[in-house]
Every structure is written in C-alpha cells, then in structure tokens.
C-alpha cells in the first residue's frame, strides 16, 4: 500500500489576468542551501482519514494559519517517483508570507554526532507564478501545477 499525502495549494488571481501559487521551501539541513527542486506544496502524510481535512491540517501546520476559503477545487491524485500518492485540493485565497510560522521536527544533526537539533518543517513560503513554481518544486509535484491551471481554464477563471 503506497504512503499517502494530502496537499492544499492556495492560489490568487493577479490584476493582469494571471495567477500565483503559494509554495513552501522545505526546512532542515538537507534543503538549506538548495533552491531549485527544494520547494513543495504544503502537504503531509495521513492514514485513516479523509484527505481534505488532512490537507487543511497539514497546510495549517506548515504555514501557521488555517485555510480560510470558499470553493475548493479537487485536483486529484499524483503518484510521486517514490510511490507516494498526493491528493491535492486548491482554493483561491491570500496570505502574507511574512506572517507564516511552521511547525518543527527533530533530527540528529550532523548525522552520527549524537546531537539532536530542532528544525522548521518549512523555512519560508512565497507567492510565485505557476511557471516559476514548476522550476522550484520537486519534480513529482509539477503535474499538480499543470492540473491547477487546466482546472482554472476549464472553469473559465483563467484564459487559455
């Protein structure tokens, strides 16, 4: 049985008829000096629950604020190269990245040192275009950005 993650992709419409998405730079020492392919859509693993509440919870944990929104778009499932399946939801909203506060995790660092350190799960978030997000996100999440754009065009929210 593959591991499952639930994700929530917040988007906002721009004045020029475009869209921006909110993405998160992964925290911890492994990602500290990386930028491209070191970003993620706010998400987390879940087991025996519906994916929508899990996606909302994980967004709040990684960003520090609950998703306050109206209509929720279901973007479906995407299988990652690792085999993990991400179920993603999206909604229009706005959030000031300056106000974010991520939860933390502990790990031994440096490895083998016996010293346990605490790191933020996400060390920064930012609004960016879907094109730039496709360059920054880990490769397995890029199809989610494509699905968002296709969904917004199909609903008449964006022009093709």
N, C-alpha and C positions, 0 to 999 in steps of 0.2 A: 504494500500500500504506500503510495507516494506521500511525502510530507506535504502539508497544505499551508498556504499563507493567504491572508486576506489583506487587500490594499485599498486605500482610499486616495484617489487623485483629485485634488482640488484644482479648478481652473477658473480663470477670469477672462472676460472679454475685454479687448483693448479698444480705444477710441478709433483706431484705423481699420476696424473690421477683423482684426486678428484675435488670437487667443494666447494666453500664457498659462503655464502649469507650475505648480509648486512641487519642487523636488528637494530631497534631503541628502546631504553629504554624510556618508557613513562615518561614525566615530571610532575611536580606538587607534592603537598604534599602527596597525596594518595599513590603514587608509590615510593616515595623517599627511603624507607627502604626495598623495595621488589626487588627481583631479578628474581627468577623463576616465570614464568607466568606474568611478568611485562614488557615484550617486545612485539613489534609489527612490522609488515612490514609497511614501510612508506605508509600512506594512509589518505584519508579524504572523507567526505561526499560530494555528488554532487546531483543536481536535474535535470535540463533540459539541459544537455549537454552530449556529447559522453563520455564514461568512459575513453578512452585513454588520451585525453587532460586533463581530471580531474586528472588522475593518475600522469601524468607528473607534473602538477601544485602542487599537494599535496607533491610529492617527493621533489620538489624544496623548498617548504615552510618548510618542516620538516628537510631537510638535508642541505639546504642553497646553493645547486648547481643544475642546470638542469641536466636531464638525457641526456648524450651525448652517443649515441649508434647507432648501425646498426640495425640488425634484432631484431624485437620484437616478443616475444612468448606470445600467448594468453593462459592463464591458466584457464580461465573460471570463473564461479561464485561459491562461497561457502557461504552457509547460516550459520550465527552465532547463538549461543544459544538465543541471544536477538531477533532474527528475521531479523537483518540487513543482507543485501546481499553484499558481497565484490566481485567485479570484479577485477581480478588481471592480470597484464602484467609483463613480465620479460625480461631482456636483460643482455647480458654479458657486463661488464664494470669494471672499477676500480675507487676507491675513497679513499682518505686518510682521515680516521676518525678524524684526528687532525684538519682538516680544516672545520669541519661542524659548521653550525650556524642555529639553529632552530628559527622559529617564536615563539611568546609568546601568552599567554592568561591571562586574569584577572579573579580572583575569590575572594570571601570573604573568608579570612582565618586568624585565625581559624573561623570555622563556627559559626555564631551568634555574632561575635566580632564587626561587622560593619567596619572592616578594609579590604580594597581591596588590594590584592597583585598581582604582575605580576610573572608568571612562564613560563619557556620554555615548549613548547609542547613536545619536545624531549630533554632529558638532556644528552644523549650520544648515540653513534652508534658504532657498531663493526662488523667486519667480523667474521663469525663462521661457523662451519660445519653444514650441514643440521641436523645431529643427535643432536648436542647441541642446535641448533635453536628450534628443536621440544620440548626440555625441557624448554627453556626460554620463548617462545612465549605464548601468551594467547591461551588457548586450541582450541578455534574456528578457529585459523589461522594455526594450524598444518597441516591440509589437503592441504594447499597451498604449503608447502614444499614438501609434497609427490608428488603433481602434477608436480612441477618443475622437480624433479628427474625423474619421469616417462617420461616426455616430452623430457628431455635431453637424456635419454636412447633410446627412440623411434627414435630420430633424429640422433643417432649414435655419439653424442657428449660425452656421458659418457658410460662406460661399466656397464652392469647389475650387 
